Every structure is written in structure tokens, then in C-alpha cells.
Amino acid sequence: MGKALDLSALDDLFCQRKTFKLTDEQYKKKTGKSLPTNMQYLKFSSPLARKAKENGYRIEVEENAVIQKVLTFTKR
């Protein structure tokens, strides 16, 4: 089995007692794991959801499209 999920790196965010945002990249950097892909699980049943509830938070998920510039070089 893989190593256990350690959410203690997020304690400083929860202790602020203010609304905050966390990107999937920030989550991965702090915990070493990727966010769950199942949104229902992420919001209601995951260890992160339990920690959020314990600290008086609820999770809302915003999915933002990333726009990348693609350069096409066409030979004349």
C-alpha cells in the first residue's frame, strides 16, 4: 500500500478561520497526492472532506479551463 495521506500541511489554512482557495497543484505540493477525481467523494467522503467538516468548512469545486497558446508554424 502507498503511504498514508497526511493533511497536516493544510492545518495553517484551516486555522485562519477564513474562506480560502486551494488549487489542485497546491494540494499536491502540500500533501504529495493528487486530488480525487470523483467530485462527490472529494466533497463529501474523502479525508479532505472530513477534515474540512471538522474545521467548520464545506468544499466547493470550481473547474476552470486552462487556456494555452499554441503556435503553429506553417512553411511558406
Phi and psi restraints in degrees (range 20) as a CNS / XPLOR table:
assign (resid 1 and name C) (resid 2 and name N)
       (resid 2 and name CA) (resid 2 and name C) 1.0 -75.6 20.0 2
assign (resid 2 and name N) (resid 2 and name CA)
       (resid 2 and name C) (resid 3 and name N) 1.0 173.2 20.0 2
assign (resid 2 and name C) (resid 3 and name N)
       (resid 3 and name CA) (resid 3 and name C) 1.0 -69.4 20.0 2
assign (resid 3 and name N) (resid 3 and name CA)
       (resid 3 and name C) (resid 4 and name N) 1.0 151.9 20.0 2
assign (resid 3 and name C) (resid 4 and name N)
       (resid 4 and name CA) (resid 4 and name C) 1.0 -67.4 20.0 2
assign (resid 4 and name N) (resid 4 and name CA)
       (resid 4 and name C) (resid 5 and name N) 1.0 148.6 20.0 2
assign (resid 4 and name C) (resid 5 and name N)
       (resid 5 and name CA) (resid 5 and name C) 1.0 -73.3 20.0 2
assign (resid 5 and name N) (resid 5 and name CA)
       (resid 5 and name C) (resid 6 and name N) 1.0 123.2 20.0 2
assign (resid 5 and name C) (resid 6 and name N)
       (resid 6 and name CA) (resid 6 and name C) 1.0 -108.6 20.0 2
assign (resid 6 and name N) (resid 6 and name CA)
       (resid 6 and name C) (resid 7 and name N) 1.0 108.5 20.0 2
assign (resid 6 and name C) (resid 7 and name N)
       (resid 7 and name CA) (resid 7 and name C) 1.0 -96.0 20.0 2
assign (resid 7 and name N) (resid 7 and name CA)
       (resid 7 and name C) (resid 8 and name N) 1.0 6.7 20.0 2
assign (resid 7 and name C) (resid 8 and name N)
       (resid 8 and name CA) (resid 8 and name C) 1.0 -63.5 20.0 2
assign (resid 8 and name N) (resid 8 and name CA)
       (resid 8 and name C) (resid 9 and name N) 1.0 -22.6 20.0 2
assign (resid 8 and name C) (resid 9 and name N)
       (resid 9 and name CA) (resid 9 and name C) 1.0 -67.5 20.0 2
assign (resid 9 and name N) (resid 9 and name CA)
       (resid 9 and name C) (resid 10 and name N) 1.0 -14.1 20.0 2
assign (resid 9 and name C) (resid 10 and name N)
       (resid 10 and name CA) (resid 10 and name C) 1.0 -94.9 20.0 2
assign (resid 10 and name N) (resid 10 and name CA)
       (resid 10 and name C) (resid 11 and name N) 1.0 -4.3 20.0 2
assign (resid 10 and name C) (resid 11 and name N)
       (resid 11 and name CA) (resid 11 and name C) 1.0 -56.1 20.0 2
assign (resid 11 and name N) (resid 11 and name CA)
       (resid 11 and name C) (resid 12 and name N) 1.0 -40.0 20.0 2
assign (resid 11 and name C) (resid 12 and name N)
       (resid 12 and name CA) (resid 12 and name C) 1.0 -61.4 20.0 2
assign (resid 12 and name N) (resid 12 and name CA)
       (resid 12 and name C) (resid 13 and name N) 1.0 -33.7 20.0 2
assign (resid 12 and name C) (resid 13 and name N)
       (resid 13 and name CA) (resid 13 and name C) 1.0 -70.5 20.0 2
assign (resid 13 and name N) (resid 13 and name CA)
       (resid 13 and name C) (resid 14 and name N) 1.0 -44.9 20.0 2
assign (resid 13 and name C) (resid 14 and name N)
       (resid 14 and name CA) (resid 14 and name C) 1.0 -68.0 20.0 2
assign (resid 14 and name N) (resid 14 and name CA)
       (resid 14 and name C) (resid 15 and name N) 1.0 -33.4 20.0 2
assign (resid 14 and name C) (resid 15 and name N)
       (resid 15 and name CA) (resid 15 and name C) 1.0 -69.0 20.0 2
assign (resid 15 and name N) (resid 15 and name CA)
       (resid 15 and name C) (resid 16 and name N) 1.0 -18.8 20.0 2
assign (resid 15 and name C) (resid 16 and name N)
       (resid 16 and name CA) (resid 16 and name C) 1.0 -69.2 20.0 2
assign (resid 16 and name N) (resid 16 and name CA)
       (resid 16 and name C) (resid 17 and name N) 1.0 -20.9 20.0 2
assign (resid 16 and name C) (resid 17 and name N)
       (resid 17 and name CA) (resid 17 and name C) 1.0 58.1 20.0 2
assign (resid 17 and name N) (resid 17 and name CA)
       (resid 17 and name C) (resid 18 and name N) 1.0 32.7 20.0 2
assign (resid 17 and name C) (resid 18 and name N)
       (resid 18 and name CA) (resid 18 and name C) 1.0 -129.2 20.0 2
assign (resid 18 and name N) (resid 18 and name CA)
       (resid 18 and name C) (resid 19 and name N) 1.0 157.9 20.0 2
assign (resid 18 and name C) (resid 19 and name N)
       (resid 19 and name CA) (resid 19 and name C) 1.0 -63.3 20.0 2
assign (resid 19 and name N) (resid 19 and name CA)
       (resid 19 and name C) (resid 20 and name N) 1.0 136.7 20.0 2
assign (resid 19 and name C) (resid 20 and name N)
       (resid 20 and name CA) (resid 20 and name C) 1.0 -142.7 20.0 2
assign (resid 20 and name N) (resid 20 and name CA)
       (resid 20 and name C) (resid 21 and name N) 1.0 161.1 20.0 2
assign (resid 20 and name C) (resid 21 and name N)
       (resid 21 and name CA) (resid 21 and name C) 1.0 -115.9 20.0 2
assign (resid 21 and name N) (resid 21 and name CA)
       (resid 21 and name C) (resid 22 and name N) 1.0 147.8 20.0 2
assign (resid 21 and name C) (resid 22 and name N)
       (resid 22 and name CA) (resid 22 and name C) 1.0 -140.1 20.0 2
assign (resid 22 and name N) (resid 22 and name CA)
       (resid 22 and name C) (resid 23 and name N) 1.0 120.5 20.0 2
assign (resid 22 and name C) (resid 23 and name N)
       (resid 23 and name CA) (resid 23 and name C) 1.0 -80.2 20.0 2
assign (resid 23 and name N) (resid 23 and name CA)
       (resid 23 and name C) (resid 24 and name N) 1.0 164.3 20.0 2
assign (resid 23 and name C) (resid 24 and name N)
       (resid 24 and name CA) (resid 24 and name C) 1.0 -62.6 20.0 2
assign (resid 24 and name N) (resid 24 and name CA)
       (resid 24 and name C) (resid 25 and name N) 1.0 -34.4 20.0 2
assign (resid 24 and name C) (resid 25 and name N)
       (resid 25 and name CA) (resid 25 and name C) 1.0 -67.5 20.0 2
assign (resid 25 and name N) (resid 25 and name CA)
       (resid 25 and name C) (resid 26 and name N) 1.0 -41.4 20.0 2
assign (resid 25 and name C) (resid 26 and name N)
       (resid 26 and name CA) (resid 26 and name C) 1.0 -64.3 20.0 2
assign (resid 26 and name N) (resid 26 and name CA)
       (resid 26 and name C) (resid 27 and name N) 1.0 -42.1 20.0 2
assign (resid 26 and name C) (resid 27 and name N)
       (resid 27 and name CA) (resid 27 and name C) 1.0 -59.5 20.0 2
assign (resid 27 and name N) (resid 27 and name CA)
       (resid 27 and name C) (resid 28 and name N) 1.0 -46.6 20.0 2
assign (resid 27 and name C) (resid 28 and name N)
       (resid 28 and name CA) (resid 28 and name C) 1.0 -63.8 20.0 2
assign (resid 28 and name N) (resid 28 and name CA)
       (resid 28 and name C) (resid 29 and name N) 1.0 -40.1 20.0 2
assign (resid 28 and name C) (resid 29 and name N)
       (resid 29 and name CA) (resid 29 and name C) 1.0 -65.0 20.0 2
assign (resid 29 and name N) (resid 29 and name CA)
       (resid 29 and name C) (resid 30 and name N) 1.0 -39.4 20.0 2
assign (resid 29 and name C) (resid 30 and name N)
       (resid 30 and name CA) (resid 30 and name C) 1.0 -77.6 20.0 2
assign (resid 30 and name N) (resid 30 and name CA)
       (resid 30 and name C) (resid 31 and name N) 1.0 -35.9 20.0 2
assign (resid 30 and name C) (resid 31 and name N)
       (resid 31 and name CA) (resid 31 and name C) 1.0 -105.8 20.0 2
assign (resid 31 and name N) (resid 31 and name CA)
       (resid 31 and name C) (resid 32 and name N) 1.0 -20.2 20.0 2
assign (resid 31 and name C) (resid 32 and name N)
       (resid 32 and name CA) (resid 32 and name C) 1.0 82.8 20.0 2
assign (resid 32 and name N) (resid 32 and name CA)
       (resid 32 and name C) (resid 33 and name N) 1.0 2.8 20.0 2
assign (resid 32 and name C) (resid 33 and name N)
       (resid 33 and name CA) (resid 33 and name C) 1.0 -126.5 20.0 2
assign (resid 33 and name N) (resid 33 and name CA)
       (resid 33 and name C) (resid 34 and name N) 1.0 154.6 20.0 2
assign (resid 33 and name C) (resid 34 and name N)
       (resid 34 and name CA) (resid 34 and name C) 1.0 -81.0 20.0 2
assign (resid 34 and name N) (resid 34 and name CA)
       (resid 34 and name C) (resid 35 and name N) 1.0 156.2 20.0 2
assign (resid 34 and name C) (resid 35 and name N)
       (resid 35 and name CA) (resid 35 and name C) 1.0 -66.2 20.0 2
assign (resid 35 and name N) (resid 35 and name CA)
       (resid 35 and name C) (resid 36 and name N) 1.0 146.8 20.0 2
assign (resid 35 and name C) (resid 36 and name N)
       (resid 36 and name CA) (resid 36 and name C) 1.0 -60.9 20.0 2
assign (resid 36 and name N) (resid 36 and name CA)
       (resid 36 and name C) (resid 37 and name N) 1.0 147.1 20.0 2
assign (resid 36 and name C) (resid 37 and name N)
       (resid 37 and name CA) (resid 37 and name C) 1.0 -85.4 20.0 2
assign (resid 37 and name N) (resid 37 and name CA)
       (resid 37 and name C) (resid 38 and name N) 1.0 -24.7 20.0 2
assign (resid 37 and name C) (resid 38 and name N)
       (resid 38 and name CA) (resid 38 and name C) 1.0 -79.5 20.0 2
assign (resid 38 and name N) (resid 38 and name CA)
       (resid 38 and name C) (resid 39 and name N) 1.0 113.2 20.0 2
assign (resid 38 and name C) (resid 39 and name N)
       (resid 39 and name CA) (resid 39 and name C) 1.0 -65.7 20.0 2
assign (resid 39 and name N) (resid 39 and name CA)
       (resid 39 and name C) (resid 40 and name N) 1.0 -38.5 20.0 2
assign (resid 39 and name C) (resid 40 and name N)
       (resid 40 and name CA) (resid 40 and name C) 1.0 -62.0 20.0 2
assign (resid 40 and name N) (resid 40 and name CA)
       (resid 40 and name C) (resid 41 and name N) 1.0 -46.0 20.0 2
assign (resid 40 and name C) (resid 41 and name N)
       (resid 41 and name CA) (resid 41 and name C) 1.0 -61.3 20.0 2
assign (resid 41 and name N) (resid 41 and name CA)
       (resid 41 and name C) (resid 42 and name N) 1.0 -46.7 20.0 2
assign (resid 41 and name C) (resid 42 and name N)
       (resid 42 and name CA) (resid 42 and name C) 1.0 -57.2 20.0 2
assign (resid 42 and name N) (resid 42 and name CA)
       (resid 42 and name C) (resid 43 and name N) 1.0 -45.6 20.0 2
assign (resid 42 and name C) (resid 43 and name N)
       (resid 43 and name CA) (resid 43 and name C) 1.0 -78.6 20.0 2
assign (resid 43 and name N) (resid 43 and name CA)
       (resid 43 and name C) (resid 44 and name N) 1.0 -29.1 20.0 2
assign (resid 43 and name C) (resid 44 and name N)
       (resid 44 and name CA) (resid 44 and name C) 1.0 -123.2 20.0 2
assign (resid 44 and name N) (resid 44 and name CA)
       (resid 44 and name C) (resid 45 and name N) 1.0 -27.6 20.0 2
assign (resid 44 and name C) (resid 45 and name N)
       (resid 45 and name CA) (resid 45 and name C) 1.0 -121.7 20.0 2
assign (resid 45 and name N) (resid 45 and name CA)
       (resid 45 and name C) (resid 46 and name N) 1.0 -16.2 20.0 2
assign (resid 45 and name C) (resid 46 and name N)
       (resid 46 and name CA) (resid 46 and name C) 1.0 -69.0 20.0 2
assign (resid 46 and name N) (resid 46 and name CA)
       (resid 46 and name C) (resid 47 and name N) 1.0 162.3 20.0 2
assign (resid 46 and name C) (resid 47 and name N)
       (resid 47 and name CA) (resid 47 and name C) 1.0 -56.0 20.0 2
assign (resid 47 and name N) (resid 47 and name CA)
       (resid 47 and name C) (resid 48 and name N) 1.0 -35.1 20.0 2
assign (resid 47 and name C) (resid 48 and name N)
       (resid 48 and name CA) (resid 48 and name C) 1.0 -65.4 20.0 2
assign (resid 48 and name N) (resid 48 and name CA)
       (resid 48 and name C) (resid 49 and name N) 1.0 -41.3 20.0 2
assign (resid 48 and name C) (resid 49 and name N)
       (resid 49 and name CA) (resid 49 and name C) 1.0 -63.6 20.0 2
assign (resid 49 and name N) (resid 49 and name CA)
       (resid 49 and name C) (resid 50 and name N) 1.0 -40.8 20.0 2
assign (resid 49 and name C) (resid 50 and name N)
       (resid 50 and name CA) (resid 50 and name C) 1.0 -64.7 20.0 2
assign (resid 50 and name N) (resid 50 and name CA)
       (resid 50 and name C) (resid 51 and name N) 1.0 -42.6 20.0 2
assign (resid 50 and name C) (resid 51 and name N)
       (resid 51 and name CA) (resid 51 and name C) 1.0 -64.1 20.0 2
assign (resid 51 and name N) (resid 51 and name CA)
       (resid 51 and name C) (resid 52 and name N) 1.0 -42.0 20.0 2
assign (resid 51 and name C) (resid 52 and name N)
       (resid 52 and name CA) (resid 52 and name C) 1.0 -60.6 20.0 2
assign (resid 52 and name N) (resid 52 and name CA)
       (resid 52 and name C) (resid 53 and name N) 1.0 -46.7 20.0 2
assign (resid 52 and name C) (resid 53 and name N)
       (resid 53 and name CA) (resid 53 and name C) 1.0 -63.0 20.0 2
assign (resid 53 and name N) (resid 53 and name CA)
       (resid 53 and name C) (resid 54 and name N) 1.0 -42.1 20.0 2
assign (resid 53 and name C) (resid 54 and name N)
       (resid 54 and name CA) (resid 54 and name C) 1.0 -58.8 20.0 2
assign (resid 54 and name N) (resid 54 and name CA)
       (resid 54 and name C) (resid 55 and name N) 1.0 -30.6 20.0 2
assign (resid 54 and name C) (resid 55 and name N)
       (resid 55 and name CA) (resid 55 and name C) 1.0 -99.1 20.0 2
assign (resid 55 and name N) (resid 55 and name CA)
       (resid 55 and name C) (resid 56 and name N) 1.0 8.8 20.0 2
assign (resid 55 and name C) (resid 56 and name N)
       (resid 56 and name CA) (resid 56 and name C) 1.0 82.4 20.0 2
assign (resid 56 and name N) (resid 56 and name CA)
       (resid 56 and name C) (resid 57 and name N) 1.0 23.6 20.0 2
assign (resid 56 and name C) (resid 57 and name N)
       (resid 57 and name CA) (resid 57 and name C) 1.0 -113.3 20.0 2
assign (resid 57 and name N) (resid 57 and name CA)
       (resid 57 and name C) (resid 58 and name N) 1.0 161.3 20.0 2
assign (resid 57 and name C) (resid 58 and name N)
       (resid 58 and name CA) (resid 58 and name C) 1.0 -127.1 20.0 2
assign (resid 58 and name N) (resid 58 and name CA)
       (resid 58 and name C) (resid 59 and name N) 1.0 153.1 20.0 2
assign (resid 58 and name C) (resid 59 and name N)
       (resid 59 and name CA) (resid 59 and name C) 1.0 -98.8 20.0 2
assign (resid 59 and name N) (resid 59 and name CA)
       (resid 59 and name C) (resid 60 and name N) 1.0 130.5 20.0 2
assign (resid 59 and name C) (resid 60 and name N)
       (resid 60 and name CA) (resid 60 and name C) 1.0 -118.8 20.0 2
assign (resid 60 and name N) (resid 60 and name CA)
       (resid 60 and name C) (resid 61 and name N) 1.0 137.1 20.0 2
assign (resid 60 and name C) (resid 61 and name N)
       (resid 61 and name CA) (resid 61 and name C) 1.0 -109.1 20.0 2
assign (resid 61 and name N) (resid 61 and name CA)
       (resid 61 and name C) (resid 62 and name N) 1.0 125.2 20.0 2
assign (resid 61 and name C) (resid 62 and name N)
       (resid 62 and name CA) (resid 62 and name C) 1.0 -110.5 20.0 2
assign (resid 62 and name N) (resid 62 and name CA)
       (resid 62 and name C) (resid 63 and name N) 1.0 126.1 20.0 2
assign (resid 62 and name C) (resid 63 and name N)
       (resid 63 and name CA) (resid 63 and name C) 1.0 -105.8 20.0 2
assign (resid 63 and name N) (resid 63 and name CA)
       (resid 63 and name C) (resid 64 and name N) 1.0 113.4 20.0 2
assign (resid 63 and name C) (resid 64 and name N)
       (resid 64 and name CA) (resid 64 and name C) 1.0 -105.7 20.0 2
assign (resid 64 and name N) (resid 64 and name CA)
       (resid 64 and name C) (resid 65 and name N) 1.0 133.9 20.0 2
assign (resid 64 and name C) (resid 65 and name N)
       (resid 65 and name CA) (resid 65 and name C) 1.0 -74.7 20.0 2
assign (resid 65 and name N) (resid 65 and name CA)
       (resid 65 and name C) (resid 66 and name N) 1.0 137.6 20.0 2
assign (resid 65 and name C) (resid 66 and name N)
       (resid 66 and name CA) (resid 66 and name C) 1.0 -97.4 20.0 2
assign (resid 66 and name N) (resid 66 and name CA)
       (resid 66 and name C) (resid 67 and name N) 1.0 122.0 20.0 2
assign (resid 66 and name C) (resid 67 and name N)
       (resid 67 and name CA) (resid 67 and name C) 1.0 -97.2 20.0 2
assign (resid 67 and name N) (resid 67 and name CA)
       (resid 67 and name C) (resid 68 and name N) 1.0 123.3 20.0 2
assign (resid 67 and name C) (resid 68 and name N)
       (resid 68 and name CA) (resid 68 and name C) 1.0 -113.5 20.0 2
assign (resid 68 and name N) (resid 68 and name CA)
       (resid 68 and name C) (resid 69 and name N) 1.0 146.0 20.0 2
assign (resid 68 and name C) (resid 69 and name N)
       (resid 69 and name CA) (resid 69 and name C) 1.0 -87.6 20.0 2
assign (resid 69 and name N) (resid 69 and name CA)
       (resid 69 and name C) (resid 70 and name N) 1.0 131.8 20.0 2
assign (resid 69 and name C) (resid 70 and name N)
       (resid 70 and name CA) (resid 70 and name C) 1.0 -117.7 20.0 2
assign (resid 70 and name N) (resid 70 and name CA)
       (resid 70 and name C) (resid 71 and name N) 1.0 122.7 20.0 2
assign (resid 70 and name C) (resid 71 and name N)
       (resid 71 and name CA) (resid 71 and name C) 1.0 -96.4 20.0 2
assign (resid 71 and name N) (resid 71 and name CA)
       (resid 71 and name C) (resid 72 and name N) 1.0 128.9 20.0 2
assign (resid 71 and name C) (resid 72 and name N)
       (resid 72 and name CA) (resid 72 and name C) 1.0 -112.6 20.0 2
assign (resid 72 and name N) (resid 72 and name CA)
       (resid 72 and name C) (resid 73 and name N) 1.0 122.3 20.0 2
assign (resid 72 and name C) (resid 73 and name N)
       (resid 73 and name CA) (resid 73 and name C) 1.0 -101.3 20.0 2
assign (resid 73 and name N) (resid 73 and name CA)
       (resid 73 and name C) (resid 74 and name N) 1.0 112.0 20.0 2
assign (resid 73 and name C) (resid 74 and name N)
       (resid 74 and name CA) (resid 74 and name C) 1.0 -104.0 20.0 2
assign (resid 74 and name N) (resid 74 and name CA)
       (resid 74 and name C) (resid 75 and name N) 1.0 127.4 20.0 2
assign (resid 74 and name C) (resid 75 and name N)
       (resid 75 and name CA) (resid 75 and name C) 1.0 -72.8 20.0 2
assign (resid 75 and name N) (resid 75 and name CA)
       (resid 75 and name C) (resid 76 and name N) 1.0 134.1 20.0 2
